């Protein structure tokens, strides 16, 4: 399975915590070049440093997905650093705490 993502460029929004952060680490372990976007730049930097320290390829840029310019900057980050995008994971968002039926 690890070779399936070798050299693929994976862009992840909401990458500064939770599922997005976990996906970034796992995909990097699998050989992907990960591009991280989230609002909290300090967290992105921390995660990127960790991935790099383990030999992974990573780039990041602050990105609030409600801001079109930020989204364009995230795409440009992927293109500038790794030449394009193979996979886009739109993970950013906010959930409401409620029962499923509600």
C-alpha positions as CSV (number, residue, x, y, z in Angstrom):
1,X,0.0,0.0,0.0
2,X,2.8,2.4,0.8
3,X,3.9,2.6,-2.9
4,X,0.5,3.6,-4.1
5,X,1.0,7.2,-2.9
6,X,4.7,7.5,-3.8
7,X,5.3,10.9,-5.3
8,X,1.6,11.7,-5.4
9,X,0.7,15.3,-4.3
10,X,-2.0,15.3,-1.7
11,X,-3.6,18.6,-0.6
12,X,-5.4,18.6,2.7
13,X,-7.5,21.3,4.1
14,X,-8.2,21.4,7.9
15,X,-4.7,19.9,8.3
16,X,-3.8,21.6,11.6
17,X,-5.6,19.1,13.9
18,X,-7.8,16.0,14.1
19,X,-8.4,13.9,11.1
20,X,-6.6,16.3,8.7
21,X,-3.5,16.2,10.8
22,X,-3.6,12.4,11.1
23,X,-4.1,12.1,7.3
24,X,-1.1,14.4,6.7
25,X,1.2,12.2,8.8
26,X,-0.1,8.9,7.3
27,X,0.0,10.0,3.7
28,X,3.5,11.4,4.2
29,X,4.6,8.0,5.6
30,X,3.1,6.4,2.5
31,X,5.3,8.4,0.3
32,X,3.0,11.3,-0.7
33,X,4.1,14.9,-1.0
34,X,1.6,16.6,1.3
35,X,0.4,20.2,1.1
36,X,-1.3,21.4,4.2
37,X,-3.8,24.2,4.6
38,X,-5.5,25.4,7.8
39,X,-6.1,28.7,9.6
40,X,-3.6,28.0,12.4
41,X,-0.1,28.6,10.8
42,X,1.8,27.7,14.0
43,X,0.2,24.3,14.0
44,X,0.9,23.8,10.3
45,X,4.5,24.7,10.9
46,X,4.8,22.2,13.8
47,X,3.3,19.4,11.7
48,X,5.4,20.2,8.7
49,X,8.6,20.2,10.8
50,X,7.6,16.8,12.2
51,X,7.0,15.3,8.7
52,X,10.3,16.7,7.4
53,X,12.2,15.4,10.4
54,X,11.0,11.9,9.3
55,X,12.1,12.4,5.7
56,X,8.7,13.4,4.3
57,X,7.9,16.0,1.7
58,X,5.6,18.8,2.9
59,X,4.6,22.3,2.1
60,X,1.9,24.4,3.8
61,X,0.2,27.7,3.7
62,X,-2.4,29.3,6.0
63,X,-5.9,28.8,4.4
64,X,-9.4,29.7,5.6
65,X,-11.6,27.8,3.1
66,X,-14.3,30.5,3.2
67,X,-11.7,32.9,1.6
68,X,-11.3,32.4,-2.1
69,X,-7.9,34.0,-2.2
70,X,-6.7,31.6,0.5
71,X,-7.9,28.7,-1.5
72,X,-6.1,29.9,-4.6
73,X,-2.9,30.4,-2.5
74,X,-3.2,26.7,-1.3
75,X,-3.5,25.5,-4.9
76,X,-0.5,27.7,-5.9
77,X,1.5,26.3,-3.0
78,X,1.0,22.8,-4.3
79,X,1.9,23.8,-7.9
80,X,4.9,25.9,-6.9
81,X,6.3,23.2,-4.5
82,X,5.4,20.0,-6.2
83,X,4.2,20.7,-9.8
84,X,0.5,20.0,-9.4
85,X,-2.2,18.1,-7.4
86,X,-3.1,14.4,-7.6
87,X,-5.5,14.2,-4.6
88,X,-7.5,17.0,-2.9
89,X,-9.0,16.3,0.5
90,X,-11.5,18.9,1.6
91,X,-11.5,18.2,5.3
92,X,-11.9,21.7,6.7
93,X,-15.1,22.5,8.3
94,X,-17.1,22.9,11.5
95,X,-19.6,20.4,12.8
96,X,-22.6,21.1,14.9
97,X,-23.0,19.1,18.0
98,X,-26.4,17.5,17.8
99,X,-28.1,14.1,17.5
100,X,-28.0,12.6,14.0
101,X,-31.8,12.7,13.8
102,X,-31.7,16.4,14.4
